Amino acid sequence: MCILYIVNMTTTRTIAHNTIYQIIGKIFSTALGLLALGMMTRYLGQEKFGWYITTMAFLQFIGIMIDFGLIPVTSQMMSEPDHDKTKLFKNLLGFRFVTAIIFLALAPAIALFFPYNAEIKIAIAISTITFLSVAINQVLLGFFQTRLKMHIQAIGENIGRIVLVIGLWLVIKQQMDFISVMWIVVLNSVAYTAFLLLSAKKYTPISFGFDWSIWKSIMTKMWPIAISIIFNVIYLKGDTVLLSIFKTQAEVGLYGAAYRVIDIFSQTAMMIMGVMLPLMAYNWSRDIKDHFKKYYQMSFDILMLLAVPILVASIILAEKIILLVGGIKFVGATPILQILSLAVFGLYLGAVFGHTAVAIDKQKQTMWIYISDSIITLTGYLIFIPLYGMYGAAWMTVFSELYAGILLWFVIKKHTKEKLKLNTFGKIIFASLVMGATLLYLKQLNIIVLAIIGIVVYGLILILTKGISKQTISEIISIKKDV
């Protein structure tokens, strides 16, 4: 019993430290990302920034379709006792590389049939390198998630962002063209992937495996997620792609500036669930229900701890955020950011319950949610984007995220028979509202000052209401060596 307690404390502390490293890394990478975004928006202006958003949205549409859910699949398979881990990892890399090369090679050819200018089509061809790097990263991130070594991902992301900022500075200094900006974006991804590959070599040999029996196992695990993702991409990136067809590139630029802020929030959710997924999968696959329940509840509480204050703060401070990110030329994106902030809550719900579905191997049972969501949302995009432009796109995005998040919650509840406790959630809502009232009262202050005040007020209210227990805090900050 004592050994079990020590193992449990050790695991919890490892998760906590792993999460802290990621949060610290994410703070720096977010700051660098916002700096890079501000440099791009100010240098390119609305229309050319629209070119950038269109390029990335087009390739993300292709890239997500060939995602196949390999990050959660890698985490799940590497956490199960069925395969030799080294052999499995090599085959995951081989599978990812081959499928990415085949599908990404088609992207520039498909782009020729779209009503884009020459610069956008050239940028799409160049940026396939970026998405090949992203594809390889999917397997590497799943590998590091399983080993609870996500600080490596945080370091790699920051290296890429440093390359991006320095590269953009040189481009701006030399007054280079749009295509040069896209080459710097490529360099950012290549640097990130190179660091992850070199780091992974310390833990396992790096090479491609082509064992058909393992590939069949990968595809068996993957296909329900892959089908879900193919439909998922329709409502995730269909808005920007359709907006780029029906409306001007300047409007795409405004929408993209607001959406980039939301993208930063979504990365945080996926980062945290990347830590939790292998732990839920490990305990579920071995029928250790008490520990599964603990990590499931922890996942919900942590993500709601972020989702609710992000929603409140983004609505109140939207104009200041847009001015910080894009400058006065992009102030028209303010109401779009306020609308899209509502999607954050649904996105975070979807992150919790979507990853949990993978952990308990119930991907097939959630497919209908993504399929129905994509059909409804695509219909909405086709109706409302031609009529209302970026406002129609934004409201349909809110619908799609909330629809998926809420229905996934019900499906997971049915299959796990676990009922989430909502007492902490209630305290999170109360703390967020107090924080929101404070920000509203002090709205005239600088956004950096407001961010600090908001964090302090939110944290204090949570501590006073015992939304965060002293035991959890002491366990997280403990630096004692594991016994």
Sequence and secondary structure as in RCSB ss.txt:
>XXXX:A:sequence
MCILYIVNMTTTRTIAHNTIYQIIGKIFSTALGLLALGMMTRYLGQEKFGWYITTMAFLQFIGIMIDFGLIPVTS
QMMSEPDHDKTKLFKNLLGFRFVTAIIFLALAPAIALFFPYNAEIKIAIAISTITFLSVAINQVLLGFFQTRLKM
HIQAIGENIGRIVLVIGLWLVIKQQMDFISVMWIVVLNSVAYTAFLLLSAKKYTPISFGFDWSIWKSIMTKMWPI
AISIIFNVIYLKGDTVLLSIFKTQAEVGLYGAAYRVIDIFSQTAMMIMGVMLPLMAYNWSRDIKDHFKKYYQMSF
DILMLLAVPILVASIILAEKIILLVGGIKFVGATPILQILSLAVFGLYLGAVFGHTAVAIDKQKQTMWIYISDSI
ITLTGYLIFIPLYGMYGAAWMTVFSELYAGILLWFVIKKHTKEKLKLNTFGKIIFASLVMGATLLYLKQLNIIVL
AIIGIVVYGLILILTKGISKQTISEIISIKKDV
>XXXX:A:secstr
 HHHHHHHHHHHHHHHHHHHHHHHHHHHHHHHHHHHHHHHHHHHHHHHHHHHHHHHHHHHHHHHHTTTTHHHHHH
HHHHSTTS HHHHHHHHHHHHHHHHHHHHTTHHHHHTTSS  HHHHHHHHHHHHHHHHHHHHHHHHHHHHHTT T
HHHHHHHHHHHHHHHHHHHHHHHTT  HHHHHHHHHHHHHHHHHHHHHHHTTTS       HHHHHHHHHHHHHH
HHHHHHHHHHHHHHHHHHHHHS HHHHHHHHHHHHHHHHHHHHHHHHHHHHHHHHHHHHHTT HHHHHHHHHHHH
HHHHHHHHHHHHHHHHHHHHHHHHHH GGGGGGHHHHHHHHHHHHHHHHHHHHHHHHHHTT HHHHHHHHHHHHH
HHHHHHHHHHHHHTHHHHHHHHHHHHHHHHHHHHHHHHHHH      HHHHHHHHHHHHHHHHHHHTTTS HHHH
HHHHHHHHHHHHHHTTSS HHHHHHHH      
